[in-house]
Amino acid sequence: MGKSLEVLIFGTGGESEPIFRLIGPLIAKAVGAVTAWRIAQNPAVRVSVVCRSNYEAIKANGIRLRTAFWGPGHFMPARVCRSPREVRDVPFDYIVTANKLTSSPTYSELAGLVNSRTTLVSAQNGIGIEDTLRQAFPSNTLLSAIVYISCAQPKPGIFRQPMAIKPHALGVGLSHSPLGRSEEDISRLREFCSYDEKFAMIEDIVSHRWSKQLWNGAFNTLAAITRCDSHQLLDPSGPYLAMVIGIMHETQRVAAAAGAVMPPDAIERLIELTRRRPPVQPSMLQDVFAGRPLETESLCGNVCRLAERLGINTPIMTSVYRELLALGTGKENQASVTRKPKVESPAAMVQHAAAQVA
């Protein structure tokens, strides 16, 4: 029997969530636990997990799941640890970062774990999420994974995957590297996608990531500052529909300048799809209600900075970014969750933002 491959999942889901708030599109809570379980179905792979608040439950009872894609499941990780420092002696072949990006990551905790053959997999929301990993580990294969499943952790160590927005759970491709792509890079991509039939290999990962950002960048950000669900944001008689459409158009222009290709009717299709689905509270709104840090930079700030570098005017998005920064992150959000903040009208927001960036 050959040597087992070693895989580390960094992030298996934070605090437990009420399931009724988490059923909705483009929510990637607790995806690390689901990914760990699926990879662990391969007998030649040993999966270790880094846990925080759910450490005791997973250490004692493993990971229990009920999923729409794969049915029920349970597995005991090879190792359960609170910190990557506890597994420094393990020669990992893959490290999957599935933790939520709520600040500029340094990944210093991973420095002692990455060897010359370690492949890094970033399974997180947003734009520019691989940049810090690429800077920290420029010679390693880096895969970009887009999450298409909705996951929840109603109790510590117990996970649900009630739905998906694509026929596959993860879309995985090679992250751009100044060194180009080698045969080894392609081999590692194929190997990772072979771990589960719901892991799809994607050639143009940049365009697919921007396509998901088109929804996240509008609905997640505006929901956080308005306390509105997806249908309230799209109310034709309400004040926010113009902002949703405006942010989507700004995102589309930045994406095109960055080399992404989208269908010309991508915005109309996403809005119509959102209207047909039940109303949802996007993940950033859930974080506001729970007093948790927000994914402000990965879902908004990084796009604003890229737009500035590319010379593209994004007045609505820039104004929303300032609103998110003023909103703050963490426990200070809890004091205001029962009331909706005063947000500028679409016309006023565009006029104000345009004046700021002119």
VOGU-3710 file (C-alpha; in Angstrom, 3 decimals, decimal comma):
1> mgkslevlif> 0,000/0,000/0,000  1,414/3,384/-0,998  1,959/6,411/1,179  -1,210/8,276/2,155  -1,744/11,805/0,917  -2,071/14,353/3,721  -4,722/17,092/3,480  -5,329/19,925/5,962  -8,615/21,841/6,071  -8,086/25,282/7,630
11> gtggesepif> -11,532/26,389/8,854  -14,543/24,105/9,378  -17,187/26,694/10,284  -17,372/29,178/13,123  -20,199/29,746/15,560  -23,331/27,648/15,167  -26,034/29,157/12,966  -29,837/28,861/12,975  -30,581/26,859/9,844  -33,523/28,999/8,727
21> rligpliaka> -31,233/31,973/8,200  -28,766/30,049/6,091  -30,906/28,535/3,371  -30,189/30,680/0,350  -27,890/31,151/-2,628  -24,191/31,920/-2,495  -23,696/31,119/1,177  -20,506/29,225/1,962  -20,722/28,814/5,727  -19,060/25,642/7,045
31> vgavtawria> -17,926/24,570/3,582  -14,623/23,397/5,080  -16,338/20,615/7,009  -18,212/19,390/3,932  -15,041/19,518/1,824  -13,120/17,601/4,493  -15,759/14,869/4,573  -15,816/14,438/0,807  -12,033/14,280/0,464  -11,877/11,793/3,345
41> qnpavrvsvv> -13,961/9,317/1,323  -10,785/8,529/-0,609  -8,968/5,693/1,191  -5,525/6,974/0,179  -6,097/10,380/1,835  -5,753/11,376/5,491  -7,681/14,554/6,351  -6,789/16,803/9,295  -8,876/19,801/10,371  -8,172/23,037/12,226
51> crsnyeaika> -11,188/23,967/14,365  -11,927/26,926/16,611  -15,234/27,175/18,468  -16,359/23,685/17,412  -13,118/21,956/18,445  -14,492/20,041/21,443  -17,503/18,688/19,535  -15,513/17,537/16,504  -12,678/16,118/18,601  -15,164/13,988/20,569
61> ngirlrtafw> -17,723/13,037/17,925  -16,264/13,836/14,527  -18,177/15,610/11,781  -21,814/14,663/11,187  -23,594/15,822/8,059  -26,891/15,778/6,222  -26,561/16,952/2,642  -28,709/17,424/-0,441  -25,882/16,334/-2,757  -24,523/13,247/-1,001
71> gpghfmparv> -27,039/12,261/1,678  -26,094/11,730/5,351  -22,529/11,185/6,481  -20,137/11,001/9,400  -16,368/10,852/9,633  -13,597/11,183/12,178  -10,738/13,366/10,914  -7,258/11,888/11,183  -6,296/14,849/13,368  -8,368/17,585/15,016
81> crsprevrdv> -6,417/20,598/16,255  -7,016/24,126/17,473  -3,965/25,583/15,743  -1,861/24,686/12,689  1,136/24,654/15,025  -0,069/21,306/16,358  0,549/19,595/12,998  3,847/21,187/11,999  5,472/17,779/11,652  2,985/16,559/9,001
91> pfdyivtank> 4,126/16,838/5,343  0,872/18,118/3,857  0,188/17,560/0,166  -2,822/19,913/0,153  -3,876/22,738/2,456  -7,417/24,048/1,896  -8,129/27,509/3,339  -11,885/27,649/3,973  -11,879/30,284/6,709  -13,877/33,472/6,188
101> ltssptysel> -11,801/36,471/5,106  -12,736/39,264/7,512  -9,425/41,123/7,417  -6,205/41,180/5,431  -4,822/37,673/6,018  -1,136/37,017/6,622  -1,335/33,220/6,724  1,651/33,280/9,063  0,115/30,272/10,816  0,592/28,217/7,665
111> aglvnsrttl> 4,230/29,145/7,080  5,579/26,198/9,051  3,288/23,726/7,293  3,965/24,463/3,632  6,712/22,450/1,954  7,898/22,571/-1,645  5,235/20,061/-2,748  2,278/21,502/-0,853  -0,617/22,608/-3,040  -2,699/25,455/-1,598
121> vsaqngigie> -6,439/25,632/-2,266  -8,314/28,872/-1,544  -12,032/28,102/-1,036  -13,241/31,554/-0,044  -15,553/34,269/-1,316  -14,469/37,433/-3,032  -11,921/38,953/-5,380  -8,158/39,068/-4,861  -8,385/36,382/-2,201  -5,393/34,425/-3,515
131> dtlrqafpsn> -3,015/37,400/-3,588  -1,664/37,024/-0,054  -1,226/33,268/-0,458  0,627/33,830/-3,736  2,923/36,397/-2,131  3,631/34,160/0,857  4,208/30,995/-1,187  5,186/32,095/-4,718  6,584/28,728/-5,831  3,717/26,502/-4,710
141> tllsaivyis> 0,783/25,369/-6,821  -2,227/27,536/-5,926  -5,762/26,453/-6,777  -8,768/28,778/-6,674  -11,998/27,076/-5,561  -15,411/28,701/-5,980  -18,076/27,443/-3,573  -21,507/26,722/-5,032  -23,154/24,984/-2,072  -25,061/26,419/0,857
151> caqpkpgifr> -23,762/25,038/4,162  -24,767/25,531/7,783  -23,704/24,383/11,240  -26,883/24,391/13,403  -24,945/22,823/16,297  -21,199/22,413/16,868  -19,953/19,513/14,758  -23,296/19,006/12,984  -23,547/20,335/9,443  -26,220/20,758/6,781
161> qpmaikphal> -25,945/21,302/3,034  -29,540/22,077/2,041  -28,994/23,328/-1,504  -26,639/24,373/-4,278  -26,704/26,907/-7,096  -24,759/24,733/-9,550  -24,661/21,014/-10,378  -21,264/20,880/-8,649  -20,136/21,821/-5,147  -16,786/23,382/-6,013
171> gvglshsplg> -15,471/24,892/-9,215  -11,682/24,611/-9,114  -9,026/26,100/-11,371  -5,415/27,203/-11,389  -4,806/30,615/-9,888  -2,723/32,875/-12,107  0,999/32,719/-11,431  3,777/34,952/-12,795  5,702/31,697/-13,303  3,027/30,356/-15,642
181> rseedisrlr> 1,425/26,932/-15,298  3,500/23,777/-15,187  2,576/20,159/-15,838  2,858/19,626/-12,093  0,296/22,396/-11,481  -2,158/20,786/-13,899  -1,542/17,357/-12,383  -2,327/18,625/-8,876  -5,498/20,321/-10,124  -6,684/17,088/-11,720
191> efcsydekfa> -5,802/15,100/-8,618  -7,744/17,429/-6,311  -10,822/17,408/-8,560  -10,701/13,604/-8,689  -11,479/13,429/-4,962  -15,201/13,929/-5,606  -17,432/13,935/-8,671  -18,905/17,237/-7,452  -15,490/18,956/-7,691  -15,492/20,436/-11,208
201> miedivshrw> -12,310/21,481/-12,996  -12,739/24,956/-14,517  -10,410/26,402/-17,137  -11,375/30,100/-16,918  -11,557/30,368/-13,139  -11,217/34,174/-13,267  -14,472/34,643/-15,183  -16,344/32,220/-12,934  -15,129/33,980/-9,784  -16,221/37,364/-11,137
211> skqlwngafn> -19,607/35,902/-12,096  -20,192/34,942/-8,475  -18,904/38,332/-7,316  -21,564/39,970/-9,479  -24,188/38,727/-6,988  -22,116/38,891/-3,808  -20,812/42,388/-4,443  -24,329/43,806/-4,729  -26,581/41,739/-2,478  -24,179/40,942/0,366
221> tlaaitrcds> -22,901/44,486/0,756  -26,241/46,277/0,424  -27,987/43,806/2,720  -25,421/44,520/5,421  -25,941/48,283/5,380  -29,726/48,298/4,790  -30,768/45,209/6,846  -32,841/44,110/3,824  -33,229/40,601/2,444  -32,808/39,808/-1,246
231> hqlldpsgpy> -36,438/40,479/-2,207  -36,586/43,764/-0,297  -33,504/44,941/-2,183  -35,237/44,118/-5,478  -38,568/45,754/-4,617  -39,425/47,895/-7,693  -41,075/50,497/-5,456  -38,221/50,505/-2,938  -35,109/52,686/-2,825  -32,437/50,018/-3,373
241> lamvigimhe> -33,079/48,341/-6,731  -31,157/51,042/-8,595  -28,180/50,486/-6,276  -28,223/46,734/-6,883  -28,221/47,227/-10,637  -25,638/50,010/-10,404  -23,175/47,929/-8,382  -23,624/45,017/-10,760  -22,822/47,199/-13,768  -19,769/48,647/-12,014
251> tqrvaaaaga> -18,597/45,144/-11,099  -19,103/43,991/-14,674  -16,936/46,827/-16,005  -14,126/46,070/-13,548  -14,368/42,364/-14,347  -14,100/42,998/-18,086  -11,051/45,207/-17,575  -9,503/42,445/-15,451  -9,936/39,937/-18,269  -13,148/38,207/-17,206
261> vmppdaierl> -15,759/37,188/-19,766  -19,451/37,240/-18,832  -22,644/36,731/-20,854  -24,078/40,108/-21,919  -27,313/39,365/-20,057  -25,594/38,154/-16,855  -27,084/40,915/-14,691  -30,644/40,428/-15,912  -30,397/36,659/-15,435  -29,062/36,965/-11,875
271> ieltrrrppv> -31,761/39,429/-10,858  -34,492/37,244/-12,348  -33,059/34,143/-10,641  -32,986/35,958/-7,286  -36,599/37,081/-7,720  -37,712/33,505/-8,456  -36,029/32,066/-5,369  -37,351/32,549/-1,819  -36,058/35,697/-0,069  -32,734/35,169/1,691
281> qpsmlqdvfa> -30,539/36,992/4,155  -27,079/37,146/2,560  -24,187/36,032/4,752  -22,953/39,564/5,504  -26,376/40,471/6,884  -26,294/37,361/9,073  -22,891/38,497/10,334  -24,281/41,950/11,155  -27,128/40,418/13,165  -24,702/38,121/15,006
291> grpleteslc> -22,132/40,850/15,674  -19,434/39,031/13,700  -16,685/40,590/11,551  -17,668/41,284/7,958  -16,069/40,224/4,668  -15,805/43,878/3,683  -12,460/43,756/1,896  -12,842/40,520/-0,062  -16,385/41,339/-1,232  -16,034/45,099/-1,760
301> gnvcrlaerl> -12,755/46,790/-0,861  -10,567/44,679/-3,142  -12,822/45,435/-6,109  -12,735/49,177/-5,372  -8,943/49,162/-5,215  -8,663/47,154/-8,428  -11,049/49,567/-10,151  -8,884/52,492/-9,077  -5,757/50,802/-10,454  -7,546/50,124/-13,741
311> gintpimtsv> -8,899/53,678/-13,973  -12,561/52,655/-13,725  -15,038/54,880/-11,913  -17,179/52,972/-9,371  -19,096/55,664/-7,451  -21,852/53,466/-6,019  -19,537/50,670/-4,954  -17,076/53,135/-3,441  -19,843/54,783/-1,435  -21,113/51,385/-0,248
321> yrellalgtg> -17,567/50,467/0,769  -17,380/53,614/2,914  -20,735/52,722/4,490  -19,402/49,254/5,355  -16,255/50,705/6,904  -18,376/53,103/8,955  -20,594/50,216/10,009  -17,574/48,548/11,534  -16,945/44,896/12,257  -17,672/42,683/15,190
331> kenqasvtrk> -19,682/43,177/18,359  -20,397/46,853/17,792  -22,898/45,814/15,113  -25,173/44,162/17,656  -26,299/47,480/19,133  -27,970/48,546/15,894  -29,414/45,346/14,456  -32,983/46,149/15,466  -33,142/49,285/13,374  -32,320/50,008/9,769
341> pkvespaamv> -29,615/52,619/9,279  -30,262/55,701/7,251  -28,868/55,051/3,797  -28,735/57,588/1,015  -31,211/57,332/-1,841  -29,821/55,853/-5,072  -29,601/59,258/-6,726  -27,973/60,886/-3,706  -25,541/58,019/-3,264  -24,436/58,142/-6,896
351> qhaaaqva> -24,093/61,935/-6,829  -22,188/61,927/-3,541  -19,907/59,067/-4,554  -19,190/60,554/-7,963  -18,118/63,792/-6,303  -15,819/61,869/-3,971  -14,027/59,926/-6,705  -13,968/62,643/-9,351
//
